[in-house]
Amino acid sequence: MNASIENSALIAASRLDGAILVSVMVITFNSARTILETLESILLQSYQKIELVISDDGSKDETLLLCENWLKDHQDRFFRSQILSVQENTGVSENCLRGVNASRGEWIKIIAGDDILAKNCIETLLSISLDINCKVLVSDLKCFTSNAEYDYPYYQDERRFFFNLSVEEKYKYYLWHPFFLNIPSIFYKREVFALPGIFNTKYKLLEDQPMLYTILKNKVDIHYAPVRVVFYRIHESSITGKINPAFQKALYECYKEYRRPNIKNSIKGLLFKRMTELAFYVNIQFPEMSFKDRAVRKLHEILKNSLQPFLRY
């Protein structure tokens, strides 16, 4: 039986009892300190028909061993479960792609090995998604550290504005302002992952922006549910928690591939591109400096280069 026929057969079988199979896909990399807390939150879900897929990206710690031992004790809880692993790290996009390809659910929830789901997360998101007949649903999330919890503090006004736009307007807006729509806060219908290029595996540090550009460009609308059903861990090693040159380079390459060609060369568009590229330049070239210092240095350089032809004579 080939893979596509096998997938179709398993999906069809999963609906025989009238319930919809939801795949919870956990992507891990050196997640030994947090993975058991993540898995326990999936175990305790109020929604019962869950497939658990753990996709590990070459962890060098005890992540795989912990997952294997935990699953031996709890695999009967799940409709289906499996652990995927590779020897060497391939990046977050390819890790997500492996997990999605191996999953069988009609709906998919992707989380990292340090995130936590509220007990009613899957039940709530599935109910809302079916009620409004959507394919992509974004929920709120709550941030937490080792000793505190707080509501996600950024982009609240922008989110409200964005989700009131049409899908065409959302795409145009996201080209100009790719604000943070956290992957663990998104719930997907499986068919979304059939879109070509949904995971661009050349971006090892960046899966969210290419995915969201692809979804919106293909006129798949993104809906919003004002429910906090995901806990997003904030810690010092987070790649997005500081100015990281490698991550900034990935963002810049993504900008060049997805954004710059699709923003019109109007006066406003050309000015926006110049300013955006300036911001990327200073972040990549001067990561140890504050943004203000980096901007002042770059503007001084631009001014000096602009005046140089006049100063020669």
N, C-alpha and C positions, 0 to 999 in steps of 0.2 A: 504494500500500500504506500503510495507516495505521500510526501509531507502534507500537501494541500488537502488531499482526500482525507487523510487521517485527522487533520485539524477540524475539517468540516464535520466529520463523524463524531468527534469528541464534543464539539460545540452543540450539535444536535442532541446528543445523548444527555448533555448537561441540563437540557430544558424539559426532559421527560416528566419530571415531577412538578412542573409549573413554575419553578424558581429560576432565576437568572444567575448564571455563574459569573462571579466577579473575580478577576485576578488581581491580587496584591503583589506587586513586584518590588522587591527590596534590592537596591543596588548597593554593594558593599565594596570597600577597600580599606583594609586595616581598621576595621570597625569593632575590634574585640572589646573595647571598653563600653560600648553602647548597644551592641547588636541584640543582646538578650532583652533589654528593655523595649526595643523596637518590636521584637518577635512576640513578646508577651502582650503588647497592645493589639497586635493582630489576632492573637489567640482569643482575646476577650471581646472581640467584636460581637455586637448584638445580631448582626446579619450572619446567617449560618453558611450559606453556599459560597465558600471562598476557596479559590486556588491560591496557594502560596508558591511564588517563584523567587528564589534567592539567586542573584547573579553576582558572583564575586569576580573582581577585576585584578586578580593576581596578588591577593593579600599576603604579606610576609609575617603577619602576626597569627594569633590563634582564631581568627574569625571563622574560617572554614570548620575547624574542629568544634567550636562552640555551636555553630549552626547544625552540624551533623548530629551532635549529641542531643541538642534540644529537639530536633525533628524526630528522633527516635522515640522520644517520650510523648510527642504531640501530633504526630502525623495523622492519627485517626480523626482529629478535629477537622481536617480539611478535605474537601472534595478531591483534591489532587495536590501534590506538592513535589518540588524538585529543587535541587541545588545545581547551579551551573558554575564552572570555574575555568580559569585559564592560568597558564604559568606566568605570563608576563602582563604587566599593566598595559591596557590598550586605550584607555580614556573613557570618560563618562558616556559619551555618545554611543560608542560601540558597545559598551556594557549594557546600556538601555536597549539597544537594538537586539542583542542576544536574548535578553529577557523577554521582550515583546514577542519575538519570533517563537520562543518556546512556550509562551502562555496560550491558554485556550478560552479564556473568559470573553464574554460579550462586552464587558466593561473592564477597564484597566485603571488601577491606581498605582502610580510609581512613587516610591519614597526612598530616601537614603537610609543607610544603616544606623543613623543616629536620630531619625525623626520618630515621633510617636503619634499614633492615631487615637482620637477620643473614642470611647466605647461605641458610640452611635455613628461613627464616621461613615462607614460604607452604607449602612441602612439609610442615613439621611441623604447622602449624595445621590444614591440610586433613586430614591423616591422623588427627589426634586428633578433629576434629569429626565425621568420618565414622565413626570407631570407636565413639564414644559416642552418635552420632545426636543431635547437638544443633544448635541454630540460632544460638546466640550463645555465643562462647567468648572468655574473657578470659585473656590470658597475662601473665606478669611482664614487666617492662622494666628496662633498665639506663639510668640517667641519665648524661649526659656534658656536659662543658664543653669549652672549647678546649684544656684541658691535663689533664683528669682524667676517670676513669670511676668510677661507684659504683652500688651497688644502690639501687633506690628505697627510701628510708629510712622511709616513713610507712605507717601503717595495716596493718602486716603481721598483727598479731593480729586486727584487725577484719576483714580480708579472709578469714582462715581461718574465723572465726566466721560471717561472712556467707554464704560459699559452701557451708556445711553446712546452711543453712536450706532449707525448701521454697520454691517460687516465691511462694506467698502470703505467707510469712513474710519473704522478701526484700523484697517490695513494702512491707510495713508497716515494716520496719526502715529501708529507704532513705528513707521519708517523714520519719522522725525523724533519721536520720543519713546524709545524702547524701555519704558520703566519696568521695574522688577515685578514680574508675575512668576512667583516661585513655583517650580515644577511640583513639589509635594502638595501644593494647594489645588492642583488640577485633576479632574476626573474625566476620562476619555471613553467614548464608545470605540470599540475595536476598529471599526472601518476607517477611522481617522488615520491609523497607522499604515493604511494602504496607499496614502498619498506619496508620490515619488519624492525621495529626498527628505522625508520627514525627520530622519536622523542623519545629519551630515557628519560622518565619522572622521573627517579630517580635523575637526575641532575637538581635540582631546579634553579640553578644559571647559567646553561650552556646549551645552545641549539645548538650552531654553530658547535663546533668540532665533537660531535657525529653524527650530520647530515651530515657533509661533509665527514667524514670517511665512513659512510654508502653509500653515493652516489658514491664515487670513488671506493670503494671496489666492488660495483655492476656494475662497468664499465660504469657508466653514466658519460659522459664527461662534463666538466665545461668549458664554453667558456667565452671570454672576449670582452666587448664592451667599447672602450675608449671614453665614453660619461659621463659627470657629470650631472646626472639627479636626484640625491638624496642629500638632505642637512641633515647632521648628527650632532645633537646637542651635544656639549661638555659642561658638567657642573660638578661642584665639587662633586656632589653626585653620579657620575657615578661609578659603581662597578669596572670597569676596569681602572679607572683613577688613582688608587693608589694600593699599595700592600695590599690586603685584605685577611686575613688568610682563611676565609670561601671559597672565590673564588679560592684561591690557592689550597685548599684541593679538591675542585671540579675538578680543572684541573689535580691534581695528580691522583685522582680516575679514571678520563677519560684516562689519560696516561696508567695506569695499565690495564685498560680494552681493549683499542683500539690500543695502540701503542706498549707497551712492548712485548706482545705475538707475534706481527707481524714483529718485527725487529730481524733479524737473530743473533744468538749468535756467531758471528765472533769476532775477537779481536776488530775490530772497533766498532761492535755493542755492545759488553759488556762494552767497555770504554764509549761509548755514554750513555748507560743506567745508569752507575755509576755516570757520571757527571750530567745527567738530574735529577736523584734522589737526588743528593747533592744540586742542585739548588732549588728543591722543598722544601727540608728540611730546608734550611736556610731561605727561604721566609716565610714558615709557622711558624717556631719556633721563628724567630726574626723579626717580621714585622715592629717594631719601628725603626730598624736600617737601614742604607744604605746598598745596596747590597754588597759593598766593605767590610764594617765592618762585615756583616753576613758571607761572604765567608771566611774572615780571621779567624773569630772565629771557623767556622766549620773545616777549614783546620788545625788549631792549635789542635783541639780536635782529628782529625784523626791521626795527627802526634804523639800526646801524647799516644793515644791508641796503635798505631803501635809499639812504642818504649817500652811500658810498660813491655812486656815479657823479654826484654833484661835488663831492669833496675832492675828487681827483684833479679838478681844474681850478 
